[in-house]
């Protein structure tokens, strides 16, 4: 096959060549050219809100392509970027972001056996995903090397969070590198205090009391690249004001970063991100197959599987017709995806049509079911189009609350979390074989988003630990938002007194852009399908309540950034859609059920037990109550005189409380008065003192040391004629507050001034027994 070189990429071991048929291919090159040099040592300070952020470069990690550190207060994050050969023609950007915060940054030592930091925590994974989503839109589609960005928290002052700082540090490293990105990203966090004032980059203590936690990333042009928000039923007006403030501050940071990197960055290698989607090739494919694609994309009878199969057949037929070899086929994949995306765009923008026949703001058909698994505490099935989520609810003892790792506990301001939502996405939900792996980063991210959307409606105080398990049974777009709808129904089915139901929806974007990336025409799509998400430019997920308050929002932008005005319009579309969805859910279940009559509902009871009686109730190694604990009963000592009992059902709770009350009654002792004199019977004699009983029902004898037996010092109780079975008078001085042991003294009676009457509890107990008989 004759080859003509078009563009040489010596630094990537690649040649971009055109064959005799006019199609572009990638060919390997023998060696790699390297021009390594240091980034100059430089730094800059600038104001962000009421604080000063510092950025420095050129001092750390100098063998990497670029490295930068960002400081806010005492929190410092280092971001290091490297890229290597291994490019491929694909619309997928091979970008890997890793965020690590080891406990040494907090002045802590891990609790593992060898005291090393082990696997990534959930908070680290979620932060890595946030950084990735913030940076990815500023890359252009096409040939890119494998890029890796590592963000490491060097120190954490417990005041400012390192996650937003890591986004800015990564943006600096990207701008300093030799990659020709040509854009920068800035990020801020916005919170709202109790007075309704918006705070930029608040301290952690201010975040804990805030009803809004919003992270906004934007580029130098003011276009939003990522949004992530957790809100406590925040009204739209306040949320939009916070978003506007965040966008303005993030743009200012992005401009500062851009100015800094332009003057201190490396020389760019422009060819590293050449487009593999050649316009001539795209036009050729479009002219050949566009009619067939428009026919498929306008056929309302297609579902996910049949539509994908029809598109695949068109692609394979085209490749067979032109007799493309393996290398050409790999390059044609990206071009064909571009053609399909163009057809979908034209259909929506020019004709206001979607592939399934819906209007742009129409929601797919919804069906709901609650209580379909009556033996569980709560269950629901939510189906929207071809997306289906089964949600199961379980209550357990408060001791089953999730114990957070130190990093997550610092972020949340709590050690335990009694509400958990776990999201699972099995491969069969998309018709694929299982890979046999555990939970992945995507499942953690989607589960966290769904939990943020549900958490604000959960009661703050709960007697139980609450877990929702959401399993995606079918997936064709927006399964995390369907999880929020299913979770609301399951909670109401379980009788949880939620403030109001919540629902979620995903909004998509299709647009035409000019050469500078500005949007010239666009359409917003409500409740997007899976392939509308894939070929679209945005995945805007919003969760809201019946009253219209926002509980969670996450915006992933595919390319080019999102103007603020379109983001506000997407919020309006999302709120309209969630209102419609909740109305449909209300027809199935509108309020929490009253579950007083359900036999399988757990129950919690409290019973007062003096601390000194606990040993007699529980027995050695909790032996006396083991048969109840094996059936799910959990006993928790909540105070010195109170025990909380959790039972899987009310019958078992009654059984447990009845058994404890019987034990208490059989071991009942009279109330002893402080300072009163009692007759005691010596139970046993020891070298250091004697054990006595004041009452026949006394389970554990009380100890009196030799020092409290007589006014003078004695070495053994026998020195004053005390032996086993002897009767002595003692004075009662209460119980030890920690051990509950009696404090008795005979010596106090030998000192003048003890004039209280004597009490013989042994005779009174025997007289009571004879009267009863």
C-alpha positions in Angstrom: 0.0 0.0 0.0 1.5 3.3 -1.0 1.9 5.8 1.8 2.4 9.6 1.7 3.4 11.4 4.9 1.2 14.3 5.9 2.3 15.2 9.4 5.3 13.9 11.4 5.0 13.3 15.2 8.6 12.4 16.1 8.0 12.8 19.9 5.3 10.3 19.9 6.8 7.5 17.9 4.1 8.1 15.3 3.5 9.2 11.8 0.2 10.5 10.7 0.0 9.3 7.1 -2.5 9.2 4.2 -2.9 6.0 2.1 -3.8 5.8 -1.6 -7.5 5.9 -0.7 -7.1 9.2 1.0 -7.7 8.0 4.5 -5.6 8.9 7.5 -3.6 6.2 9.5 -1.2 6.2 12.4 2.1 4.5 11.9 4.8 3.7 14.5 8.2 5.5 14.4 11.5 4.1 15.6 12.5 6.4 18.3 11.2 9.1 20.6 12.5 12.7 20.7 12.8 14.2 24.1 13.4 17.9 25.0 13.3 17.9 28.8 13.9 21.1 30.7 13.1 22.6 34.1 10.1 24.8 34.7 11.4 28.0 36.3 10.8 28.5 40.0 8.0 31.0 40.3 5.0 31.8 42.5 2.0 34.0 42.7 -0.4 35.1 45.4 -3.9 36.3 44.7 -7.2 36.9 46.6 -10.0 34.3 46.6 -12.9 35.5 48.7 -11.4 36.8 52.0 -8.4 34.5 51.8 -5.1 34.5 49.8 -4.3 31.5 47.5 -0.7 30.9 46.6 0.6 29.0 43.6 4.2 27.9 43.0 6.0 25.8 40.5 9.5 24.6 39.5 10.6 23.4 43.0 9.0 20.0 43.3 8.8 16.9 41.1 11.0 18.3 38.4 11.4 15.1 36.4 7.6 15.1 35.6 6.4 17.1 32.6 4.9 19.6 35.0 4.2 20.1 38.7 2.6 22.8 40.8 1.5 23.3 44.4 -1.4 25.4 45.6 -1.8 26.7 49.2 -4.8 28.1 51.0 -4.2 28.8 54.7 -2.2 25.9 56.0 -3.6 23.4 53.4 -1.1 22.6 50.6 -1.8 20.3 47.6 0.8 19.2 45.0 -0.3 18.3 41.5 2.1 16.5 39.1 1.4 15.7 35.5 3.1 13.2 33.2 2.3 12.0 29.7 3.8 9.1 27.8 3.6 7.6 24.3 0.8 5.2 23.5 -1.7 7.3 21.6 -4.7 5.9 19.8 -7.5 7.2 17.6 -10.6 7.4 19.8 -13.0 10.0 21.1 -12.2 8.9 24.6 -9.6 11.0 26.4 -7.0 8.8 28.2 -6.8 11.0 31.3 -6.3 9.4 34.7 -6.6 11.6 37.8 -5.5 10.3 41.2 -6.1 12.2 44.5 -4.4 11.0 47.7 -4.5 12.3 51.2 -2.4 10.3 53.6 -3.1 10.7 57.3 0.3 12.2 57.9 -1.1 15.4 56.2 -3.4 15.6 59.2 -0.8 14.8 61.7 -2.2 11.3 62.2 -0.9 7.7 62.0 -3.0 5.0 60.3 -4.4 2.2 62.4 -3.2 -0.6 60.1 -0.9 -3.3 61.5 2.2 -1.7 59.8 0.8 1.8 60.2 0.8 2.4 56.4 -1.9 4.1 54.4 -3.6 1.4 52.4 -6.2 1.6 49.6 -7.9 4.7 48.4 -10.8 5.8 50.6 -14.2 6.7 49.3 -13.6 10.4 49.8 -10.3 10.2 47.8 -12.1 8.4 44.9 -14.9 11.0 44.8 -12.4 13.8 44.8 -10.5 12.2 42.0 -13.7 12.0 39.9 -14.5 15.7 40.7 -11.0 16.8 39.5 -11.4 14.7 36.3 -14.8 16.1 35.4 -13.5 19.7 36.0 -10.5 19.3 33.6 -11.8 17.0 30.9 -14.0 19.6 29.0 -10.9 21.8 28.1 -9.3 18.9 26.1 -10.0 18.6 22.4 -11.2 15.3 21.0 -8.6 13.5 18.9 -5.1 12.0 19.3 -3.8 12.5 22.9 -1.1 10.7 24.8 -1.8 8.8 28.0 -2.1 11.6 30.6 -1.8 11.1 34.3 -2.4 13.7 37.0 -1.5 12.9 40.6 -2.7 15.2 43.3 -1.2 14.8 46.8 -2.2 16.6 49.9 1.0 17.7 51.6 -0.7 19.3 54.6 -4.2 19.9 55.9 -4.9 22.6 58.5 -8.5 21.3 59.2 -9.8 24.7 58.0 -9.8 24.7 54.2 -10.7 21.6 52.2 -8.0 20.3 49.8 -10.4 19.1 47.1 -11.1 22.5 45.4 -7.4 23.4 45.9 -6.5 20.2 44.1 -8.5 21.2 41.0 -6.7 24.5 40.8 -3.3 22.9 41.3 -4.1 20.3 38.6 -5.1 23.2 36.2 -1.8 24.9 36.9 0.2 21.7 36.2 -1.8 21.2 33.0 -1.1 24.8 31.8 2.7 24.5 32.6 3.0 21.2 30.7 4.0 20.8 27.1 0.4 19.8 26.2 -1.2 22.4 23.9 -4.5 22.8 25.8 -4.8 26.5 25.5 -7.3 26.9 28.3 -7.3 26.9 32.1 -9.8 26.0 34.8 -10.4 27.6 38.2 -12.6 26.2 41.0 -14.2 27.5 44.2 -16.6 26.3 46.8 -19.6 28.3 47.8 -21.6 27.9 51.0 -24.5 29.7 52.7 -24.5 30.5 56.4 -27.4 30.7 58.7 -28.1 34.3 57.8 -28.4 33.5 54.1 -25.0 35.1 53.2 -22.9 33.4 50.5 -19.4 32.4 51.5 -16.5 31.8 49.0 -14.2 29.0 50.0 -15.6 28.7 53.5 -13.8 27.1 56.4 -14.8 23.6 57.4 -16.6 24.8 60.5 -18.7 27.1 58.3 -19.5 24.3 55.9 -20.9 22.1 58.7 -23.6 24.7 59.5 -24.3 25.5 55.8 -27.4 24.4 53.9 -25.5 24.6 50.6 -22.2 23.0 49.5 -21.5 24.0 45.9 -18.3 23.4 43.9 -18.1 25.3 40.6 -15.3 25.0 38.0 -15.1 27.4 35.1 -12.6 28.3 32.3 -11.1 31.6 31.3 -14.1 32.4 29.1 -16.6 32.1 32.0 -17.9 28.8 30.7 -18.7 26.2 33.4 -16.8 22.9 33.2 -18.2 21.2 36.3 -20.8 21.7 39.0 -21.3 19.6 42.1 -23.7 20.6 44.8 -25.3 19.2 48.0 -28.1 21.3 49.2 -30.6 21.2 52.0 -33.8 21.8 50.0 -32.3 25.1 48.8 -34.7 27.4 46.8 -33.8 28.0 43.1 -33.2 31.8 43.6 -30.5 31.2 46.3 -29.0 28.4 44.3 -28.7 30.5 41.1 -27.1 33.4 43.1 -24.5 30.9 44.5 -23.9 29.5 41.1 -23.4 33.0 39.7 -21.0 33.9 42.4 -19.1 30.7 42.0 -18.8 31.1 38.2 -17.5 34.6 38.6 -14.8 33.7 41.2 -13.8 30.5 39.3 -13.4 32.5 36.1 -11.2 35.0 37.9 -9.0 32.2 39.2 -8.8 30.6 35.8 -7.6 33.9 34.3 -4.9 34.2 37.0 -3.8 30.6 36.3 -3.7 31.2 32.6 -1.5 34.3 33.0 0.8 32.5 35.3 1.2 29.4 33.1 1.7 31.4 29.9 4.7 33.2 31.3 6.2 30.1 33.1 5.1 27.1 31.2 7.0 24.8 28.7 7.0 25.2 25.0 3.9 23.5 23.6 4.1 20.6 21.2 1.2 21.4 19.0 1.0 18.1 17.2 0.4 16.1 20.4 -3.4 16.7 20.2 -4.0 16.6 16.4 -7.5 15.6 15.4 -7.8 12.1 14.2 -11.4 12.8 13.0 -10.5 14.2 9.5 -13.2 16.5 8.2 -12.9 15.1 4.7 -13.5 11.6 6.0 -16.5 12.7 8.1 -18.1 14.5 5.1 -17.6 11.4 2.9 -19.2 9.1 5.5 -22.1 11.6 6.1 -22.9 11.9 2.4 -23.0 8.1 2.1 -25.0 7.0 5.2 -26.8 10.1 6.5 -30.1 9.1 5.0 -29.9 5.6 6.6 -28.9 7.1 10.0 -31.7 9.7 9.9 -34.2 6.9 9.2 -32.9 4.9 12.2 -32.8 7.9 14.5 -36.4 8.9 13.5 -37.9 5.4 14.0 -39.9 5.5 17.2 -40.2 1.7 17.3 -36.6 1.2 18.1 -35.5 0.6 21.7 -31.9 0.7 23.0 -30.8 -2.7 21.7 -32.4 -2.6 18.3 -31.3 1.0 17.7 -27.7 0.2 18.6 -27.8 -2.9 16.4 -29.2 -1.0 13.4 -26.5 1.7 13.7 -23.8 -1.1 14.0 -25.1 -2.7 10.8 -24.9 0.5 8.9 -21.3 1.1 10.0 -20.2 -2.5 9.3 -21.8 -2.4 5.8 -20.0 0.9 5.0 -16.6 -0.6 6.1 -17.2 -3.7 4.1 -18.2 -1.7 1.0 -14.9 0.3 1.0 -12.9 -2.8 1.8 -11.1 -1.2 4.7 -8.3 -3.1 6.4 -7.9 -3.4 10.2 -5.8 -0.2 10.6 -8.3 1.8 8.6 -11.3 0.3 10.5 -9.8 1.6 13.8 -9.6 5.1 12.4 -13.1 5.0 10.9 -14.7 4.2 14.3 -14.1 7.8 15.5 -15.3 9.3 12.2 -18.4 7.3 12.2 -19.2 8.3 15.8 -18.9 11.9 14.7 -21.3 11.4 11.9 -23.9 9.8 14.2 -23.5 12.7 16.6 -24.1 15.2 13.8 -27.3 13.4 12.7 -28.6 13.4 16.3 -27.7 17.1 16.6 -29.4 18.1 13.3 -32.5 16.1 14.2 -32.9 17.9 17.5 -31.8 21.5 16.5 -33.4 21.6 13.1 -36.4 19.4 13.6 -37.0 19.5 17.4 -37.2 15.7 17.2 -35.7 12.9 19.3 -35.0 9.4 18.3 -37.8 7.9 20.4 -40.4 10.4 19.2 -40.6 12.5 22.4 -40.6 16.2 22.4 -37.5 17.9 23.8 -39.0 18.4 27.3 -41.0 15.2 27.5 -40.3 12.5 30.1 -40.4 8.8 29.3 -43.3 6.7 30.6 -43.0 6.0 34.3 -44.3 3.1 36.4 -43.9 2.8 40.2 -44.5 0.1 42.7 -44.0 0.2 46.5 -44.2 -2.7 49.0 -43.6 -5.4 46.3 -41.5 -7.3 48.8 -43.6 -7.3 52.0 -41.2 -9.2 54.2 -38.7 -6.4 53.9 -38.9 -3.2 55.9 -39.5 -1.3 52.7 -39.1 -1.8 48.9 -39.9 -0.1 45.7 -39.5 -0.5 41.9 -39.1 2.5 39.7 -39.2 2.2 35.9 -38.7 5.1 33.6 -38.5 4.0 30.0 -35.8 1.3 29.8 -34.2 2.4 33.1 -35.3 0.3 36.1 -34.1 0.4 39.7 -35.1 -1.9 42.5 -34.6 -0.3 46.0 -34.7 -2.2 49.3 -34.8 -0.7 52.7 -33.5 -2.2 56.0 -33.4 -0.9 59.5 -30.9 -2.0 62.1 -29.4 -1.0 65.4 -27.7 2.4 65.6 -24.5 0.5 66.2 -24.7 -0.6 62.6 -24.1 2.9 61.4 -21.2 3.3 59.0 -18.0 4.2 60.7 -16.2 6.8 58.6 -12.5 6.8 57.8 -10.6 9.8 59.3 -10.6 11.7 56.1 -14.4 11.3 55.5 -15.0 12.1 59.1 -13.1 15.4 58.8 -15.1 16.3 55.7 -18.5 15.5 57.2 -17.8 16.6 60.7 -19.1 13.3 62.1 -17.6 9.9 63.0 -20.6 7.8 62.1 -23.2 7.9 59.4 -26.6 6.3 60.2 -28.0 6.8 56.7 -26.4 4.9 53.8 -27.4 4.5 50.2 -25.5 1.9 48.2 -25.8 1.8 44.5 -25.0 -1.3 42.4 -24.8 -1.5 38.6 -24.6 -5.1 37.6 -23.5 -5.8 34.0 -26.7 -7.6 33.1 -28.5 -4.3 33.3 -27.0 -3.5 29.9 -27.0 -7.0 28.6 -23.3 -7.7 29.2 -21.4 -10.5 30.9 -20.2 -9.8 34.5 -16.5 -9.0 34.9 -16.5 -10.4 38.4 -15.1 -7.3 39.9 -16.2 -5.5 43.1 -17.6 -2.0 43.3 -16.0 0.4 40.9 -15.4 4.2 40.9 -18.5 4.8 38.8 -20.8 3.0 41.3 -19.3 5.0 44.2 -19.8 8.3 42.4 -23.4 7.5 41.3 -24.2 6.2 44.8 -22.8 9.3 46.4 -24.8 11.6 44.1 -28.0 9.7 44.9 -27.3 9.8 48.6 -26.8 13.5 48.5 -30.1 13.9 46.8 -32.0 11.8 49.4 -30.1 12.8 52.7 -31.8 16.2 53.2 -35.3 14.6 53.5 -34.2 12.0 56.1 -35.1 12.9 59.7 -32.1 14.2 61.6 -32.7 12.1 64.6 -33.3 8.4 64.1 -33.5 5.4 66.4 -32.2 3.1 63.7 -29.4 2.9 61.2 -31.0 3.1 57.8 -29.6 1.5 54.6 -31.0 1.7 51.1 -29.7 -0.8 48.5 -30.4 0.4 45.0 -29.8 -2.2 42.2 -30.1 -1.1 38.6 -31.9 -3.9 36.7 -32.1 -2.1 33.4 -30.1 0.9 32.3 -30.8 3.3 29.4 -29.8 6.6 30.8 -29.9 8.4 34.2 -29.9 5.4 36.5 -28.6 7.5 39.5 -31.6 9.9 39.2 -34.0 6.9 39.0 -32.3 5.7 42.2 -33.4 8.9 44.0 -37.0 8.3 42.9 -36.9 4.6 43.9 -35.3 5.6 47.3 -38.1 8.0 48.1 -40.7 5.4 47.5 -38.9 2.8 49.6 -38.5 5.2 52.5 -42.2 6.0 52.5 -43.0 2.3 52.2 -40.9 1.7 55.3 -42.7 4.4 57.2 -39.7 6.7 57.5 -41.0 10.2 58.4 -39.3 12.0 55.5 -40.0 15.7 55.1 -41.2 15.3 51.5 -40.5 13.0 48.5 -37.6 13.8 46.2 -37.0 12.9 42.5 -34.2 13.3 40.0 -33.8 13.8 36.3 -31.0 14.3 33.8 -30.9 17.1 31.3 -28.8 16.9 28.1 -27.4 19.4 25.6 -27.0 19.4 21.9 -25.4 22.5 20.3 -23.7 24.0 17.3 -20.5 25.9 18.0 -18.3 28.3 16.0 -14.6 28.0 15.6 -14.0 29.6 19.0 -16.3 27.3 20.9 -19.1 29.7 21.3 -22.6 28.2 21.1 -24.6 29.5 18.2 -27.7 27.2 18.5 -28.7 24.6 21.1 -31.4 22.4 22.4 -31.9 21.1 26.0 -33.2 17.5 26.3 -35.2 16.4 29.3 -34.7 12.9 30.7 -32.0 11.9 28.3 -31.4 8.3 27.0 -28.1 6.6 27.3 -27.0 7.3 23.7 -28.2 10.9 24.0 -25.8 11.2 26.9 -23.0 9.5 24.9 -23.4 11.7 21.8 -24.5 14.8 23.7 -22.4 17.6 25.3 -23.7 17.6 28.9 -25.1 15.4 31.6 -26.9 17.7 34.0 -28.3 15.7 36.9 -30.7 17.5 39.3 -32.6 16.3 42.3 -35.4 18.3 43.9 -38.3 17.9 46.4 -42.0 18.3 45.9 -41.8 21.9 47.1 -39.2 22.7 44.4 -36.1 22.9 46.7 -32.9 21.5 45.2 -31.2 18.7 47.1 -28.3 17.7 44.7 -26.9 18.8 41.4 -24.1 17.4 39.3 -23.1 18.7 35.9 -20.7 16.9 33.6 -19.7 18.8 30.5 -18.2 16.8 27.6 -16.5 19.6 25.7 -16.2 23.3 25.4 -17.8 24.4 28.7 -21.3 25.5 29.5 -22.5 29.1 29.5 -24.1 30.3 32.8 -27.4 31.2 31.1 -27.8 27.7 29.7 -27.0 26.2 33.2 -29.8 28.3 34.7 -32.2 27.2 31.9 -31.2 23.6 32.6 -32.1 24.1 36.3 -35.6 25.4 35.3 -36.1 22.4 33.0 -35.0 20.0 35.7 -37.3 21.5 38.3 -40.2 21.3 35.9 -39.4 17.6 35.2 -39.0 16.6 38.9 -42.4 18.2 39.7 -44.0 16.0 37.1 -42.2 12.9 38.2 -43.2 13.4 41.9 -46.9 13.8 40.8 -46.6 10.4 39.1 -45.0 8.9 42.2 -47.8 10.4 44.4 -50.3 8.2 42.5 -48.5 5.2 43.9 -47.5 6.4 47.4 -47.8 10.1 48.4 -47.1 9.9 52.2 -45.1 7.6 54.5 -47.1 4.5 55.6 -48.1 3.9 59.2 -46.4 0.7 60.0 -47.6 0.2 63.6 -49.4 -3.0 62.6 -46.5 -4.6 60.6 -45.0 -7.4 62.5 -41.6 -7.3 60.8 -40.8 -3.7 61.7 -37.9 -3.2 64.2 -38.5 -1.7 67.6 -36.4 0.1 70.2 -37.1 0.2 73.9 -35.3 1.7 77.0 -35.1 0.1 80.4 -33.5 1.5 83.6 -30.9 -0.8 85.2 -28.5 0.4 87.9 -24.9 0.1 86.8 -24.1 -2.4 89.6 -26.7 -4.7 88.4 -25.4 -5.0 84.8 -23.1 -8.0 85.6 -26.0 -9.9 87.1 -28.2 -9.2 84.1 -25.7 -9.9 81.3 -23.7 -12.6 83.0 -20.1 -13.5 82.2 -19.3 -12.7 78.5 -23.0 -11.7 78.1 -23.9 -15.3 78.5 -27.4 -14.8 80.0 -28.5 -12.7 76.9 -26.6 -14.6 74.2 -29.7 -16.4 73.0 -31.4 -13.1 72.4 -28.4 -11.5 70.7 -28.2 -14.5 68.3 -31.8 -13.6 67.2 -30.8 -10.0 66.3 -31.4 -8.2 69.6 -28.8 -5.6 70.4 -28.2 -4.2 73.9 -26.6 -0.8 74.2 -25.6 0.9 77.5 -26.5 4.5 76.8 -26.0 5.9 80.3 -25.2 4.8 83.8 -28.7 3.8 84.5 -30.2 3.1 81.1 -30.0 0.4 78.5 -31.3 0.7 74.9 -32.7 -2.5 73.4 -33.0 -2.9 69.6 -35.1 -5.9 68.4 -35.9 -7.0 64.8 -39.6 -7.0 65.8 -41.9 -5.9 68.6 -42.5 -9.5 69.8 -38.8 -10.0 70.4 -38.5 -6.6 72.1 -41.3 -7.6 74.5 -39.6 -10.9 75.2 -36.2 -9.3 75.9 -37.7 -6.6 78.2 -39.8 -9.1 80.0 -36.8 -11.3 80.7 -34.7 -8.5 82.1 -37.6 -7.2 84.3 -38.0 -10.7 85.7 -34.3 -10.9 86.5 -34.5 -7.5 88.2 -37.5 -8.5 90.2 -35.9 -11.8 91.4 -32.8 -9.8 92.5 -34.6 -6.9 93.9 -32.9 -5.3 96.9 -34.2 -2.6 99.2 -33.1 1.0 98.8 -30.3 1.8 101.1 -30.2 5.2 102.8 -26.9 7.1 102.9 -25.5 7.2 106.5 -27.9 4.5 107.7 -26.6 1.7 110.0 -27.4 -1.9 108.9 -26.8 -5.4 110.3 -24.6 -7.4 108.0 -23.7 -11.1 107.9 -20.2 -12.0 107.1 -20.1 -14.2 104.0 -16.4 -14.9 103.8 -13.2 -13.8 105.6 -10.0 -12.8 103.7 -6.6 -11.7 104.9 -7.4 -8.1 103.7 -11.0 -7.8 105.0 -14.4 -9.5 104.9 -17.3 -9.9 102.4 -20.7 -9.2 103.9 -24.4 -9.2 102.8 -26.9 -6.7 103.9 -29.9 -8.5 102.4 -30.5 -12.2 101.5 -31.2 -11.3 97.8 -27.9 -9.4 97.5 -26.2 -11.1 94.6 -22.6 -10.0 95.1 -21.3 -9.6 98.7 -19.8 -6.2 99.6 -16.2 -5.9 100.7 -15.0 -4.2 103.9 -11.2 -3.8 104.2 -9.4 -4.3 107.5 -8.9 -0.6 107.8 -12.7 -0.1 108.0 -13.4 -2.9 110.5 -12.0 -1.3 113.7 -10.9 2.0 115.1 -7.3 0.7 115.5 -5.2 -0.9 112.8 -5.6 -4.7 112.6 -3.8 -7.2 110.4 -6.6 -9.8 110.1 -10.4 -9.8 110.8 -9.9 -12.6 113.3 -8.0 -10.2 115.6 -11.4 -8.6 116.6 -13.3 -11.9 116.7 -14.9 -11.7 113.2 -15.4 -15.0 111.5 -17.7 -16.4 108.7 -21.3 -16.1 109.7 -20.7 -13.3 112.3 -23.2 -10.5 112.5 -21.7 -7.0 112.5 -23.1 -3.5 112.4 -21.9 -1.3 109.4 -22.6 2.1 108.1 -23.7 2.7 104.5 -21.9 5.4 102.5 -23.4 4.9 99.0 -21.9 3.2 96.0 -18.7 3.8 94.0 -19.8 5.8 90.9 -17.7 3.7 88.5 -17.9 0.2 89.8 -21.2 0.4 91.7 -19.7 -1.4 94.7 -21.1 -0.6 98.2 -19.0 1.6 100.5 -19.5 0.1 104.0 -17.6 0.9 107.3 -17.7 -0.6 110.8 -15.0 1.8 112.0 -17.4 4.8 111.5 -19.7 3.3 114.2 -16.9 3.2 116.7 -16.4 6.9 116.5 -18.8 9.0 118.7 -21.7 10.6 116.8 -23.3 7.6 115.1 -26.8 7.8 116.5 -29.0 6.5 113.6 -31.2 3.6 114.4 -30.1 0.1 113.3 -31.8 -1.8 110.5 -31.8 -5.6 110.3 -32.8 -6.4 106.7 -32.2 -10.1 107.2 -34.9 -10.5 109.8 -37.3 -8.2 107.8 -36.8 -10.3 104.7 -37.5 -13.6 106.6 -40.6 -12.1 108.3 -41.9 -11.0 104.9 -41.3 -14.5 103.5 -43.2 -16.1 106.5 -46.1 -13.7 106.1 -46.4 -14.5 102.4 -46.3 -18.2 103.1 
